[in-house]
C-alpha cells in the first residue's frame, strides 16, 4: 500500500503543473500550412483529427502514463486490474 501511495504522490507531483493551469494554443500557422499544401500533400500529411480513433488514443495515453510516469511494467496490468476490483 505504501508503494502505491508513493507512486500516486510522484505521479501527482509530475502532472500538477498541467492540471492547475489553463493553456491556449493558436493553430493559425497550421491552418495556413494546410491551406498551402497540394492535394497530394494533403493526403500524405493528414491533418484531419476526425480520423483519430479516440478509444485507441486514450488506451495508448493510459499505457504510456503507467509505463513512463508510474514506471510500471506493462506485464503487471492484469494484476493491477485484479487489485482494483
N, CA, C and O atoms as a MOPAC input file, in Angstrom:
PM7 MOZYME 1SCF
protein

 N      0.82200 1    -1.19300 1     0.00000 1
 C      0.00000 1     0.00000 1     0.00000 1
 C      0.86800 1     1.26000 1     0.00000 1
 O      0.54300 1     2.24300 1    -0.66600 1
 N      1.96500 1     1.22600 1     0.74400 1
 C      2.86300 1     2.37400 1     0.79900 1
 C      3.47500 1     2.61800 1    -0.57800 1
 O      3.64400 1     3.76500 1    -0.99300 1
 N      3.80900 1     1.52900 1    -1.28900 1
 C      4.38600 1     1.65700 1    -2.62700 1
 C      3.40200 1     2.34700 1    -3.56500 1
 O      3.79300 1     3.20700 1    -4.35300 1
 N      2.14200 1     1.97700 1    -3.48400 1
 C      1.10600 1     2.58500 1    -4.31500 1
 C      0.95900 1     4.07000 1    -3.98100 1
 O      0.86500 1     4.90800 1    -4.87800 1
 N      0.93900 1     4.38600 1    -2.69700 1
 C      0.82500 1     5.78800 1    -2.28800 1
 C      2.00200 1     6.61300 1    -2.79700 1
 O      1.82600 1     7.75500 1    -3.22000 1
 N      3.19000 1     6.04200 1    -2.75500 1
 C      4.37700 1     6.75300 1    -3.23900 1
 C      4.28400 1     6.99000 1    -4.74700 1
 O      4.65500 1     8.06000 1    -5.22800 1
 N      3.79100 1     6.00100 1    -5.49300 1
 C      3.62100 1     6.16700 1    -6.93900 1
 C      2.58800 1     7.24700 1    -7.24200 1
 O      2.78300 1     8.06200 1    -8.14400 1
 N      1.50400 1     7.25200 1    -6.50100 1
 C      0.47200 1     8.26700 1    -6.70600 1
 C      0.99800 1     9.66000 1    -6.37300 1
 O      0.70500 1    10.62100 1    -7.08500 1
 N      1.76600 1     9.77300 1    -5.30700 1
 C      2.35300 1    11.06000 1    -4.93400 1
 C      3.29200 1    11.55800 1    -6.02900 1
 O      3.26700 1    12.73400 1    -6.39200 1
 N      4.10900 1    10.66600 1    -6.54400 1
 C      5.05200 1    11.04100 1    -7.59700 1
 C      4.31200 1    11.45400 1    -8.86900 1
 O      4.65300 1    12.46000 1    -9.49100 1
 N      3.30100 1    10.67600 1    -9.25100 1
 C      2.53200 1    10.98800 1   -10.45700 1
 C      1.80500 1    12.31800 1   -10.30300 1
 O      1.77300 1    13.12000 1   -11.23600 1
 N      1.23100 1    12.55200 1    -9.14900 1
 C      0.52100 1    13.80600 1    -8.90200 1
 C      1.47400 1    14.98600 1    -8.98400 1
 O      1.13600 1    16.02600 1    -9.54800 1
 N      2.65400 1    14.82700 1    -8.42600 1
 C      3.64700 1    15.89300 1    -8.49400 1
 C      4.07300 1    16.18100 1    -9.92100 1
 O      4.36400 1    17.32500 1   -10.26900 1
 N      4.11000 1    15.15400 1   -10.74000 1
 C      4.52300 1    15.31100 1   -12.13600 1
 C      3.48800 1    16.06800 1   -12.94900 1
 O      3.84500 1    16.89400 1   -13.79000 1
 N      2.20900 1    15.79700 1   -12.71100 1
 C      1.16500 1    16.37900 1   -13.56500 1
 C      0.45400 1    17.59000 1   -12.96500 1
 O     -0.37100 1    18.21100 1   -13.63400 1
 N      0.75800 1    17.93200 1   -11.72500 1
 C      0.06900 1    19.05300 1   -11.07400 1
 C      0.16900 1    20.33800 1   -11.88200 1
 O     -0.82000 1    21.05500 1   -12.02800 1
 N      1.34300 1    20.63400 1   -12.40500 1
 C      1.52800 1    21.85400 1   -13.18700 1
 C      0.50800 1    21.92500 1   -14.32100 1
 O     -0.08800 1    22.97500 1   -14.56200 1
 N      0.31100 1    20.81000 1   -15.01300 1
 C     -0.57900 1    20.79800 1   -16.17000 1
 C     -2.05200 1    20.79300 1   -15.77200 1
 O     -2.90300 1    21.26300 1   -16.52800 1
 N     -2.35100 1    20.26700 1   -14.60000 1
 C     -3.73900 1    20.20900 1   -14.14700 1
 C     -4.21700 1    21.52000 1   -13.53600 1
 O     -5.42200 1    21.75600 1   -13.44100 1
 N     -3.30000 1    22.36100 1   -13.12800 1
 C     -3.68400 1    23.58700 1   -12.42700 1
 C     -3.52800 1    24.84300 1   -13.27700 1
 O     -3.68100 1    25.95700 1   -12.77400 1
 N     -3.23200 1    24.67400 1   -14.53600 1
 C     -3.05300 1    25.81000 1   -15.44500 1
 C     -4.04900 1    25.72300 1   -16.59100 1
 O     -4.60200 1    24.66300 1   -16.88500 1
 N     -4.25800 1    26.85400 1   -17.21800 1
 C     -5.08700 1    26.88500 1   -18.42500 1
 C     -4.17000 1    27.20900 1   -19.59100 1
 O     -3.42300 1    28.18800 1   -19.55500 1
 N     -4.23200 1    26.38700 1   -20.61600 1
 C     -3.37900 1    26.56900 1   -21.78300 1
 C     -4.23900 1    26.88600 1   -22.99200 1
 O     -5.28100 1    26.26500 1   -23.20200 1
 N     -3.80400 1    27.84300 1   -23.77700 1
 C     -4.48400 1    28.18300 1   -25.02800 1
 C     -3.45500 1    28.08500 1   -26.14600 1
 O     -2.37200 1    28.66500 1   -26.06700 1
 N     -3.80900 1    27.35100 1   -27.17500 1
 C     -2.91000 1    27.16200 1   -28.29900 1
 C     -3.54600 1    27.75200 1   -29.54400 1
 O     -4.72600 1    27.53200 1   -29.81500 1
 N     -2.76800 1    28.48900 1   -30.28700 1
 C     -3.22600 1    29.08800 1   -31.53500 1
 C     -2.76800 1    28.18500 1   -32.68200 1
 O     -1.60400 1    27.78900 1   -32.73300 1
 N     -3.67200 1    27.86300 1   -33.59100 1
 C     -3.31200 1    26.97700 1   -34.69300 1
 C     -3.35700 1    27.68400 1   -36.05400 1
 O     -3.47600 1    27.02600 1   -37.08700 1
 N     -3.26300 1    29.00100 1   -36.05900 1
 C     -3.32500 1    29.74700 1   -37.32500 1
 C     -2.23900 1    29.31700 1   -38.30500 1
 O     -2.50400 1    29.18500 1   -39.50000 1
 N     -1.02800 1    29.10000 1   -37.81900 1
 C      0.06200 1    28.69000 1   -38.70300 1
 C     -0.19500 1    27.31300 1   -39.31400 1
 O      0.09700 1    27.08300 1   -40.48700 1
 N     -0.73500 1    26.41400 1   -38.52300 1
 C     -1.04000 1    25.07300 1   -39.03000 1
 C     -2.13000 1    25.14500 1   -40.09400 1
 O     -2.03600 1    24.48800 1   -41.13000 1
 N     -3.15600 1    25.93900 1   -39.83900 1
 C     -4.23400 1    26.08200 1   -40.82200 1
 C     -3.71700 1    26.68700 1   -42.12400 1
 O     -4.11400 1    26.26100 1   -43.20800 1
 N     -2.84100 1    27.66900 1   -42.02200 1
 C     -2.26100 1    28.27900 1   -43.21900 1
 C     -1.37100 1    27.28500 1   -43.95900 1
 O     -1.39300 1    27.22700 1   -45.18800 1
 N     -0.60500 1    26.52000 1   -43.23300 1
 C      0.23100 1    25.48900 1   -43.85300 1
 C     -0.63400 1    24.49200 1   -44.60800 1
 O     -0.33400 1    24.14600 1   -45.75100 1
 N     -1.69400 1    24.03400 1   -43.98200 1
 C     -2.58800 1    23.06700 1   -44.63100 1
 C     -3.22200 1    23.67400 1   -45.88400 1
 O     -3.35900 1    22.99500 1   -46.90200 1
 N     -3.60000 1    24.92100 1   -45.81200 1
 C     -4.21100 1    25.58900 1   -46.95800 1
 C     -3.25900 1    25.62100 1   -48.15000 1
 O     -3.69800 1    25.54600 1   -49.29800 1
 N     -1.97300 1    25.73000 1   -47.88900 1
 C     -0.97600 1    25.83300 1   -48.95700 1
 C     -0.52800 1    24.48000 1   -49.52400 1
 O      0.14900 1    24.43800 1   -50.55100 1
 N     -0.89300 1    23.39800 1   -48.87700 1
 C     -0.48400 1    22.07900 1   -49.36700 1
 C     -1.19600 1    21.72700 1   -50.66600 1
 O     -2.34400 1    22.11200 1   -50.88700 1
 N     -0.49800 1    20.99300 1   -51.51500 1
 C     -1.12300 1    20.47900 1   -52.73800 1
 C     -2.09400 1    19.36900 1   -52.34400 1
 O     -1.98400 1    18.82900 1   -51.24200 1
 N     -3.04300 1    19.01200 1   -53.21600 1
 C     -3.96700 1    17.91500 1   -52.89600 1
 C     -3.23000 1    16.61300 1   -52.54400 1
 O     -3.64600 1    15.88300 1   -51.64400 1
 N     -2.14300 1    16.33300 1   -53.25300 1
 C     -1.36900 1    15.11600 1   -52.96500 1
 C     -0.73200 1    15.19800 1   -51.57600 1
 O     -0.76600 1    14.22900 1   -50.81800 1
 N     -0.15500 1    16.35000 1   -51.24400 1
 C      0.44800 1    16.52500 1   -49.91900 1
 C     -0.60200 1    16.45900 1   -48.81400 1
 O     -0.30900 1    15.99200 1   -47.71400 1
 N     -1.81200 1    16.91600 1   -49.09000 1
 C     -2.88100 1    16.83500 1   -48.08900 1
 C     -3.21100 1    15.38400 1   -47.76400 1
 O     -3.58500 1    15.07300 1   -46.63300 1
 N     -3.07700 1    14.49300 1   -48.74600 1
 C     -3.30100 1    13.06900 1   -48.47700 1
 C     -2.12700 1    12.47500 1   -47.70500 1
 O     -2.31400 1    11.64200 1   -46.81800 1
 N     -0.92500 1    12.90800 1   -48.04800 1
 C      0.27700 1    12.38600 1   -47.39500 1
 C      0.38100 1    12.85900 1   -45.94600 1
 O      0.70800 1    12.07300 1   -45.05600 1
 N      0.10400 1    14.13100 1   -45.71000 1
 C      0.23200 1    14.73200 1   -44.38400 1
 C     -1.15800 1    15.05600 1   -43.84300 1
 O     -1.60000 1    16.20500 1   -43.86100 1
 N     -1.82500 1    14.02800 1   -43.37000 1
 C     -3.21200 1    14.17400 1   -42.91600 1
 C     -3.28000 1    15.02000 1   -41.63900 1
 O     -2.64600 1    14.69900 1   -40.63300 1
 N     -4.04800 1    16.09100 1   -41.69800 1
 C     -4.23100 1    16.98800 1   -40.55100 1
 C     -5.60500 1    16.80600 1   -39.90700 1
 O     -5.90000 1    17.43600 1   -38.89100 1
 N     -6.43400 1    15.96500 1   -40.47800 1
 C     -7.82000 1    15.84100 1   -40.04300 1
 C     -7.91800 1    14.98000 1   -38.78900 1
 O     -7.69900 1    13.77000 1   -38.85200 1
 N     -8.24600 1    15.58800 1   -37.64900 1
 C     -8.33900 1    14.82800 1   -36.39900 1
 C     -9.61300 1    13.99200 1   -36.31700 1
 O     -9.76700 1    13.19400 1   -35.39200 1
 N    -10.52200 1    14.16200 1   -37.26500 1
 C    -11.73500 1    13.34100 1   -37.26400 1
 C    -11.41700 1    11.87000 1   -37.50300 1
 O    -12.22500 1    11.00000 1   -37.18000 1
 N    -10.25000 1    11.58900 1   -38.06400 1
 C     -9.85300 1    10.21000 1   -38.30900 1
 C     -9.20200 1     9.53300 1   -37.11700 1
 O     -8.85000 1     8.35600 1   -37.19200 1
 N     -9.03800 1    10.25100 1   -36.02500 1
 C     -8.39500 1     9.66900 1   -34.84200 1
 C     -9.34900 1     8.69500 1   -34.16300 1
 O    -10.51800 1     9.00400 1   -33.93400 1
 N     -8.83400 1     7.52500 1   -33.84800 1
 C     -9.58500 1     6.54500 1   -33.06100 1
 C     -9.35900 1     6.92000 1   -31.59400 1
 O     -8.33000 1     6.58500 1   -31.00800 1
 N    -10.33200 1     7.61600 1   -31.01600 1
 C    -10.15000 1     8.16300 1   -29.67100 1
 C    -10.03700 1     7.07900 1   -28.60900 1
 O     -9.34800 1     7.27300 1   -27.60700 1
 N    -10.69700 1     5.94600 1   -28.80500 1
 C    -10.57400 1     4.82800 1   -27.85800 1
 C     -9.12300 1     4.33900 1   -27.82400 1
 O     -8.54700 1     4.13400 1   -26.75500 1
 N     -8.54600 1     4.15800 1   -29.01400 1
 C     -7.14500 1     3.72600 1   -29.09900 1
 C     -6.21400 1     4.79700 1   -28.52100 1
 O     -5.24100 1     4.47500 1   -27.83900 1
 N     -6.51200 1     6.05400 1   -28.79200 1
 C     -5.69400 1     7.16000 1   -28.28500 1
 C     -5.66200 1     7.14900 1   -26.75500 1
 O     -4.59200 1     7.26200 1   -26.15600 1
 N     -6.82800 1     7.01300 1   -26.12400 1
 C     -6.90500 1     7.01900 1   -24.65600 1
 C     -6.17700 1     5.81100 1   -24.07500 1
 O     -5.45600 1     5.93200 1   -23.08500 1
 N     -6.37000 1     4.63700 1   -24.69900 1
 C     -5.68200 1     3.44200 1   -24.21000 1
 C     -4.16400 1     3.62100 1   -24.28300 1
 O     -3.44700 1     3.24600 1   -23.35500 1
 N     -3.68300 1     4.18800 1   -25.37600 1
 C     -2.24900 1     4.43800 1   -25.53600 1
 C     -1.76600 1     5.44700 1   -24.49900 1
 O     -0.68400 1     5.29200 1   -23.93300 1
 N     -2.56600 1     6.47400 1   -24.25300 1
 C     -2.23900 1     7.50300 1   -23.25500 1
 C     -2.10500 1     6.88100 1   -21.86100 1
 O     -1.14600 1     7.14900 1   -21.13800 1
 N     -3.07900 1     6.05000 1   -21.50200 1
 C     -3.07500 1     5.42300 1   -20.17700 1
 C     -1.87900 1     4.48200 1   -20.03500 1
 O     -1.20400 1     4.48000 1   -19.00600 1
 N     -1.62000 1     3.68700 1   -21.07000 1
 C     -0.49000 1     2.76500 1   -21.00500 1
 C      0.83500 1     3.54000 1   -20.92000 1
 O      1.74900 1     3.12400 1   -20.20900 1
 N      0.93800 1     4.64700 1   -21.63100 1
 C      2.13800 1     5.47800 1   -21.55300 1
 C      2.31700 1     6.08000 1   -20.17100 1
 O      3.43600 1     6.16900 1   -19.66600 1
 N      1.21500 1     6.49200 1   -19.56000 1
 C      1.26300 1     7.03200 1   -18.19500 1
 C      1.75700 1     5.97100 1   -17.21800 1
 O      2.60900 1     6.24200 1   -16.37200 1
 N      1.21600 1     4.76000 1   -17.34200 1
 C      1.64200 1     3.66900 1   -16.46200 1
 C      3.13600 1     3.38600 1   -16.63200 1
 O      3.86500 1     3.20300 1   -15.65800 1
 N      3.57100 1     3.35300 1   -17.89200 1
 C      4.94900 1     2.95300 1   -18.16200 1
 C      5.96900 1     4.05300 1   -17.86100 1
 O      6.98300 1     3.79600 1   -17.21300 1
 N      5.70500 1     5.26700 1   -18.32500 1
 C      6.72700 1     6.30700 1   -18.25700 1
 C      6.62000 1     7.23100 1   -17.04300 1
 O      7.61900 1     7.82200 1   -16.63300 1
 N      5.44100 1     7.36200 1   -16.46800 1
 C      5.30200 1     8.20600 1   -15.27500 1
 C      5.30300 1     7.34700 1   -14.01200 1
 O      6.02700 1     7.63500 1   -13.05800 1
 N      4.49000 1     6.29300 1   -14.01200 1
 C      4.42300 1     5.42900 1   -12.83200 1
 C      5.51000 1     4.36300 1   -12.82600 1
 O      5.71400 1     3.68700 1   -11.81800 1
 N      6.21800 1     4.20900 1   -13.96100 1
 C      7.31100 1     3.22700 1   -14.09800 1
 C      6.83900 1     1.80700 1   -13.80900 1
 O      7.55300 1     1.02600 1   -13.18100 1
 N      5.62900 1     1.47400 1   -14.27000 1
 C      5.09500 1     0.13300 1   -14.08000 1
 C      5.30000 1    -0.68500 1   -15.34300 1
 O      5.12800 1    -0.18900 1   -16.45700 1
 N      5.66500 1    -1.93300 1   -15.15600 1
 C      5.86900 1    -2.84700 1   -16.27100 1
 C      4.50900 1    -3.18400 1   -16.89000 1
 O      3.55900 1    -3.47400 1   -16.16300 1
 N      4.40400 1    -3.14900 1   -18.22700 1
 C      3.12400 1    -3.47600 1   -18.87500 1
 C      2.59800 1    -4.86500 1   -18.51100 1
 O      1.38900 1    -5.09700 1   -18.53900 1
 N      3.49600 1    -5.78200 1   -18.17200 1
 C      3.05600 1    -7.13600 1   -17.81400 1
 C      2.30300 1    -7.16700 1   -16.48400 1
 O      1.66000 1    -8.16800 1   -16.16800 1
 N      2.37100 1    -6.08800 1   -15.70300 1
 C      1.66900 1    -6.04900 1   -14.41100 1
 C      0.21600 1    -5.59500 1   -14.54700 1
 O     -0.50500 1    -5.53400 1   -13.55100 1
 N     -0.21900 1    -5.27800 1   -15.75900 1
 C     -1.57700 1    -4.76300 1   -15.96500 1
 C     -2.66900 1    -5.72300 1   -15.48400 1
 O     -3.57700 1    -5.28800 1   -14.77600 1
 N     -2.61800 1    -7.02200 1   -15.84300 1
 C     -3.68200 1    -7.91800 1   -15.34900 1
 C     -3.77600 1    -7.94300 1   -13.82100 1
 O     -4.87400 1    -7.94500 1   -13.26500 1
 N     -2.63500 1    -7.96100 1   -13.15300 1
 C     -2.64100 1    -7.96200 1   -11.68600 1
 C     -3.21500 1    -6.65200 1   -11.14600 1
 O     -3.97100 1    -6.65700 1   -10.17400 1
 N     -2.86000 1    -5.54000 1   -11.77000 1
 C     -3.37900 1    -4.23700 1   -11.33900 1
 C     -4.89100 1    -4.17900 1   -11.48700 1
 O     -5.58700 1    -3.65500 1   -10.61700 1
 N     -5.39700 1    -4.71800 1   -12.59100 1
 C     -6.85000 1    -4.73600 1   -12.80400 1
 C     -7.53700 1    -5.57600 1   -11.73900 1
 O     -8.60100 1    -5.20500 1   -11.24300 1
 N     -6.93400 1    -6.70000 1   -11.38600 1
 C     -7.49800 1    -7.57000 1   -10.35000 1
 C     -7.52400 1    -6.84400 1    -9.00900 1
 O     -8.50600 1    -6.93900 1    -8.27200 1
 N     -6.46300 1    -6.12600 1    -8.69000 1
 C     -6.38200 1    -5.41200 1    -7.41000 1
 C     -7.39000 1    -4.27800 1    -7.31300 1
 O     -7.80600 1    -3.92100 1    -6.21000 1
 N     -7.79300 1    -3.70500 1    -8.44300 1
 C     -8.77100 1    -2.61700 1    -8.42500 1
 C    -10.17700 1    -3.10500 1    -8.09100 1
 O    -11.01600 1    -2.33000 1    -7.63200 1
 N    -10.42500 1    -4.36000 1    -8.31500 1
 C    -11.77900 1    -4.89700 1    -8.08000 1
 C    -12.03500 1    -5.18400 1    -6.65500 1
 O    -13.12300 1    -5.63800 1    -6.30300 1

